[in-house]
Amino acid sequence: MHPIGKLLTCHAFSANLSALRVSALSCLSFLIAPNRNPLAYFSPMKREYHRWHSPRLGFDMGVAVYGHWGSPLIGFPTSAGDEWELENQSMVGALSDFLEAGKLKLFSVNSINGASFYNRNAHPFHRSYVQSVFDAYLREEVVPFIWDNCKSPGIGISTMGMSFGAYHAANSLFKHPDVIKRCFAMSGVYDLKTFMDGMYDDNFYFNNPVDYLQNLSDPWVYGQLATCDIHLVTGTGQWEKPAPTYRLSQILASKGIRHSLDDWGSQGGHDWPYWKNEMREYVARLF
């Protein structure tokens, strides 16, 4: 849509709902983030939207924040999603009572999958390089932002992700177990060699969990991982492929890394209704 069209749409939206007092600020937010579901403005849940230029990635990245208080949880989108996917797919709604009660605070981040492993027009080494930079962006930009936003420097952070987002949720914990202390990796894949066209380099190795975990020997990393709560989630429901999750679990077990292999059986499928139900259960039990 042309920018002027967006502006007219926003003004019409505000005018038609003037009785509900949709603020100019909400209208501005709608312009800034046109993928956001406009019905979200009627929820009492506290929402924030932050966007900044990442000097590492070289472009702007956004973070949508839900809730006023609680344990911080980073939410990763699926392969082609952005920072609004969790809201647009009703994951935020599924967790809204926990968010409003202050049990957790959700930080929904954007993905760079289209610039990294899903960028088939780029050289494989460029794909792995972009992923390594994204990992640095998470640790050096998103984590400090969360600490500042929560007014709790050093607080432990959890992650969650579905499908390709599960890879990011798990990889970020394995790479930074001193900061990321819990993950919920649902319906994931953890060996990305098929995205590298037969090529291999250090950036890929250090971001391919099944490889670097098999060779793990650092006592400090082992000590940090021992303090983490790792959930690898799969099942036998529709469209689910449990083999990658079981393989990662076997590697962790062989290295003596404590984790939970959560097989939900027929209730564990590869789709949003399954993932929302799983996350509700985890948050109710663990937060």
Buried (B, 14 or more C-beta within 10 A) or exposed (E): EEEEEEEEBBEEBBEEBEEEEBEEEBBEBBEEBEEBEBEBBEBEBEBBBEEEEBEBBEEEBBBBBBBBBBBBBBBBBBBEBBBBBBBBBBBBBBBBEBBBEEBBBBBBBBBBBEBBBBBEEBEBBBBBBBBBBBBBBBBEBBBEBBBEBBEEEEBBBBBBBBBBBBBBBBBBBBBBBBBBBBBBBBBBBBBBEEBBEEEBEEBBEBBBBBBBBEEBEEEEBBEBBEEBBBBBBBBEBEEBEBEBBBBBBEBBEEBEBEBEBBBBEEBBBBBBBBBBBBBBEBBEEBB
